[in-house]
Amino acid sequence: MKTELISKDNLNLAVEFLAKGQLVAFPTETVYGLGADATNVDAVKKVYKAKGRPSDNPLISHVSSPDMVWKYADEKYKKIAEKLMDKFWPGPLTIILPIKPNSLSSNVTGGLTTAAFRMPDNKSTLEVISKLNKPLVGPSANTSGKPSPTLPEHVLHDLNDKIAGVINDGPSKIGVESTVIDLSVKTPTILRPGFITYEQLNNVLRDVISDQHKVSDTEVPKAPGMKYKHYAPNAQVIIIDNPDDFKTAYEEKAKFGEVGILATDEILSKFEIDKKFKFSLGKNIQTSLKELFAGLRYFDNMEAVKFILAQGYSGNGVATAYMNRLNKSAGQIHYKKGE
């Protein structure tokens, strides 16, 4: 099928496609999502097929209001959930809740008795969901395992002719997926760090823990991004924790192939190499978070690049989200001199 680039002035076309059980990629403040009617089992199956996504990896259901959540979710944790919704919705926070029996199909929940819900901060997408009057599943609109898309062009690169349309709303403002918090357990637990930080969540609930254990091969993950390899370009990503190591790392790896540098402007200014092998993360951790996936995709389109040296960050806050994605992209490989 031909994939339509849908303008914000023609959102009814997106609604029409979705109502027919077709797939439409939609913009959010985090990354572009691959949308299907969450209540249409056959449509959801198409999402897994288009992405090449493992079927035990649950999908986030995107809603246009908190009220839409309670059509499907058990109200046992409604009070605590609404504290978070009032503070952070619409926004980059996904909330896992127990659901009413048979309210959502197993191919949305991964066979679990819980489901993940989010209200994205994007006017066009909220309008589409509202008009459809059903939640949209929305994993990142990319080939499974590849860097998430932050531009409609990224979506078309991976999924052109595989989906009905892409809503064109320019670049994502945040650039990494939402924070995921599980409210179906005794103590609210962060399963995936994101733009909404542990500190912010703990200020609202005052009893939050972070669980980033590695999910076993036999365990079904409760949230996306916990089990399978993610965000990986074809080149090997190597994390540089100490900025002073960039030059040595570059000299070592350049013996074996072209090297891309993914770093802040300050670090890039020290490299007198062809500018096409440099990608700027901007000035600080905030800009780095936004540009990370775009940089990984940039080098993924360069077959000559065999290694990507990527700047690491220490500390809490959004640095936790940045390093979570970067570590998965690199397969936990950090530079050590001589290795």
C-alpha positions in Angstrom: 0.0 0.0 0.0 1.1 3.6 -0.5 1.8 5.4 2.8 0.1 8.8 2.9 1.8 11.8 4.6 -1.2 13.3 6.4 -1.3 17.0 7.2 -2.7 18.3 10.5 -5.5 19.9 8.4 -6.7 16.5 7.2 -6.9 14.5 10.4 -10.2 13.0 9.4 -8.3 10.8 6.9 -6.3 9.4 9.8 -9.5 8.7 11.7 -10.9 7.0 8.6 -7.9 4.7 8.2 -7.9 3.8 11.8 -11.7 3.0 11.8 -11.1 0.6 9.0 -8.5 -1.3 11.0 -5.5 0.2 9.2 -2.3 1.6 10.8 -1.4 5.3 11.1 1.8 6.7 12.7 1.0 9.6 15.0 3.1 12.3 16.6 3.6 12.7 20.3 5.9 14.9 22.4 8.2 11.9 22.9 8.5 9.9 19.7 6.2 9.0 16.8 3.9 6.1 17.6 2.4 3.4 15.4 -1.3 3.6 15.9 -4.1 1.1 15.7 -7.5 0.8 17.3 -6.7 -0.8 20.6 -10.1 -2.6 20.6 -9.5 -4.2 17.2 -7.6 -7.4 17.6 -6.8 -7.8 13.9 -5.6 -4.2 13.6 -3.3 -4.7 16.6 -1.9 -7.9 15.0 -0.8 -5.7 12.0 1.2 -3.5 14.4 3.3 -6.5 15.5 3.7 -7.6 11.8 4.7 -4.2 10.5 7.3 -3.6 13.3 8.6 -7.2 13.5 7.8 -6.9 17.2 7.8 -9.9 19.7 4.1 -10.7 20.6 4.8 -10.9 24.3 5.9 -7.2 24.4 2.9 -5.3 25.7 1.6 -2.1 24.0 0.7 1.2 25.5 -2.8 2.4 24.9 -3.0 6.1 24.2 -6.1 8.0 25.4 -7.6 11.4 24.9 -8.8 11.9 28.5 -8.5 10.2 31.9 -12.1 9.2 31.6 -11.2 6.9 28.7 -8.9 5.0 30.9 -11.6 3.9 33.3 -13.6 2.2 30.5 -10.9 -0.5 30.6 -9.0 -0.2 33.9 -10.1 -1.4 37.3 -10.7 1.5 39.6 -8.9 0.0 42.5 -6.0 2.4 42.1 -8.0 5.3 40.7 -7.3 7.7 43.5 -3.5 7.4 43.2 -3.6 7.3 39.4 -5.6 10.5 39.2 -2.9 12.2 41.3 -0.4 11.5 38.6 -2.9 12.3 35.8 -3.7 15.6 37.3 0.0 16.5 37.6 1.5 15.0 34.4 -1.2 14.5 31.8 -1.2 15.2 29.0 2.5 14.4 29.0 5.3 11.8 28.9 4.0 9.5 31.7 2.6 6.0 31.1 0.7 4.4 33.9 0.2 0.6 34.3 -3.1 -0.4 35.9 -5.0 -3.7 36.4 -7.8 -3.9 33.9 -11.3 -5.2 33.9 -11.6 -8.8 32.7 -11.7 -9.1 28.9 -11.7 -5.3 28.4 -8.6 -5.4 26.2 -7.3 -8.3 24.2 -4.2 -10.3 25.1 -2.3 -8.9 22.1 -2.5 -5.4 23.7 -1.6 -6.6 27.2 1.0 -9.3 26.4 -1.3 -11.7 28.1 -1.1 -9.9 31.4 -4.0 -8.7 33.6 -2.6 -5.2 33.5 -2.3 -2.6 30.7 -0.4 0.6 30.1 -2.1 3.9 29.5 -0.9 7.4 28.4 -2.4 10.7 27.4 0.1 12.2 24.9 0.8 16.0 24.8 0.0 16.5 21.1 -3.1 18.3 19.9 -3.4 16.5 16.6 -3.2 13.0 18.1 -5.6 13.9 20.9 -8.1 15.1 18.3 -7.7 11.8 16.3 -8.2 9.6 19.4 -11.2 11.8 20.5 -12.9 11.5 17.1 -12.2 7.7 16.9 -13.5 7.5 20.5 -11.2 4.5 21.2 -7.7 4.3 22.5 -4.8 3.8 20.1 -2.0 1.3 20.7 1.2 3.2 20.0 4.6 1.5 20.1 7.3 3.5 18.5 6.8 3.7 14.7 10.0 2.0 13.7 11.3 -1.5 12.9 11.6 -3.3 16.2 15.0 -2.9 17.7 16.0 0.2 15.7 16.3 3.7 17.1 12.9 5.3 17.8 11.6 7.8 15.2 11.5 11.5 16.1 10.5 12.8 12.6 7.9 11.6 10.1 10.9 10.9 7.7 12.2 8.3 10.2 8.8 6.6 10.1 8.8 6.5 6.3 12.4 5.1 6.3 11.3 2.1 8.3 7.6 1.6 7.4 6.9 3.1 4.0 4.4 1.0 2.1 3.7 -1.1 5.3 1.2 1.3 6.9 -1.7 3.5 5.7 -0.4 6.9 6.8 1.8 9.2 8.9 0.5 12.3 10.5 3.1 15.0 9.8 3.7 17.2 12.8 7.4 17.9 12.5 10.1 16.9 15.1 9.2 15.4 18.5 9.9 17.9 21.3 11.3 15.5 23.9 12.9 12.7 21.8 12.7 9.7 24.1 9.8 7.5 25.1 7.7 8.2 28.2 8.4 7.2 31.8 6.5 4.1 32.8 5.2 3.7 36.3 3.5 0.6 37.6 0.6 1.2 40.0 -0.6 -2.4 40.0 1.9 -3.4 42.7 2.1 -2.6 46.4 4.6 0.2 46.0 4.5 2.4 42.8 7.4 1.3 40.7 9.2 2.9 37.8 9.8 0.3 35.1 11.2 2.6 32.5 12.9 6.0 33.1 11.9 9.0 31.0 11.5 12.7 30.9 9.3 12.6 34.0 11.9 11.8 36.6 12.0 9.7 39.8 12.3 12.9 41.8 9.1 14.4 40.2 7.1 11.2 40.8 8.3 10.8 44.3 7.3 14.4 45.1 3.7 13.5 44.2 3.4 10.0 45.6 6.3 10.1 48.2 6.7 6.3 48.0 8.2 5.3 44.6 10.9 2.8 43.8 12.8 2.2 40.6 13.0 -1.4 39.2 15.3 -1.8 36.2 16.0 -5.5 36.6 16.8 -7.5 33.4 13.7 -9.5 32.3 14.4 -13.2 31.8 13.8 -15.1 28.6 10.7 -16.7 30.1 9.3 -13.6 31.8 6.6 -11.4 30.1 7.6 -7.8 30.5 5.0 -5.4 32.0 6.2 -2.5 30.0 7.8 -1.9 26.6 11.6 -1.7 26.4 12.3 -4.0 29.4 13.3 -7.3 27.7 14.4 -7.0 24.1 17.3 -5.2 22.4 16.4 -1.7 21.5 17.5 1.4 19.7 20.4 -0.3 18.0 21.9 1.0 14.7 23.9 -1.3 12.5 27.2 0.2 13.7 28.5 -0.7 17.2 27.8 2.0 19.7 30.5 2.6 22.3 29.8 4.8 25.3 32.5 7.3 26.3 32.0 8.0 30.0 35.0 10.4 30.3 35.1 13.2 27.6 38.9 13.1 27.8 38.8 9.5 26.3 37.2 10.5 23.0 40.4 11.2 21.1 42.1 7.9 22.2 38.9 5.9 21.5 38.7 7.5 18.0 42.3 6.7 17.2 41.9 3.1 18.3 38.6 2.4 16.4 39.5 4.4 13.2 42.1 1.6 12.4 39.1 -0.7 11.7 36.6 1.5 9.9 34.9 4.8 9.8 33.9 6.3 13.2 31.0 8.5 13.9 31.1 10.9 16.9 27.8 11.6 18.7 28.5 14.3 21.3 28.0 17.8 22.4 29.3 20.8 20.5 32.2 21.3 22.9 33.5 17.8 22.3 32.9 17.9 18.5 34.9 21.1 18.2 38.0 19.2 19.2 37.8 16.8 16.2 39.1 18.0 12.8 37.4 15.3 10.8 34.9 15.4 8.0 31.7 17.0 9.4 29.5 14.3 8.0 31.0 11.9 10.7 29.9 14.3 13.5 26.4 14.6 14.9 25.7 17.3 17.5 23.9 16.5 20.7 23.7 20.2 21.4 25.0 21.8 24.6 23.8 19.8 27.6 21.9 16.7 28.8 18.5 18.3 27.9 19.5 18.7 24.3 21.3 15.4 24.2 18.1 13.6 25.4 16.2 15.2 22.5 18.8 14.5 19.8 20.0 11.0 20.8 17.7 8.9 18.6 18.1 11.3 15.7 21.9 10.9 16.0 21.7 7.1 16.1 19.5 7.2 13.0 21.8 9.6 11.2 24.7 7.2 11.5 22.5 4.2 10.8 22.0 5.6 7.3 25.8 5.7 6.7 27.0 2.2 5.7 30.6 3.2 6.0 30.3 3.9 9.7 31.4 0.8 11.8 31.6 2.5 15.2 29.7 5.3 16.9 31.4 6.9 19.9 28.6 8.3 22.0 28.8 10.7 24.9 27.8 9.2 28.3 26.4 11.2 31.3 26.4 10.5 35.0 23.8 11.7 37.5 20.1 11.5 38.1 17.1 13.2 36.6 16.8 13.0 32.8 20.4 11.6 32.6 18.9 8.4 33.9 16.6 8.2 30.8 19.3 9.1 28.4 21.7 6.4 29.7 18.9 3.8 29.8 18.4 4.2 26.1 22.1 4.6 25.3 23.1 1.5 27.2 20.5 -0.5 25.4 21.7 0.9 22.0 25.3 0.0 22.9 24.6 -3.4 24.4 26.1 -2.0 27.7 29.5 -1.5 26.0 31.5 1.3 27.6 34.9 2.4 26.3 38.0 1.0 28.1 41.4 1.9 26.8 43.0 -0.8 24.7 39.9 -3.0 24.4 
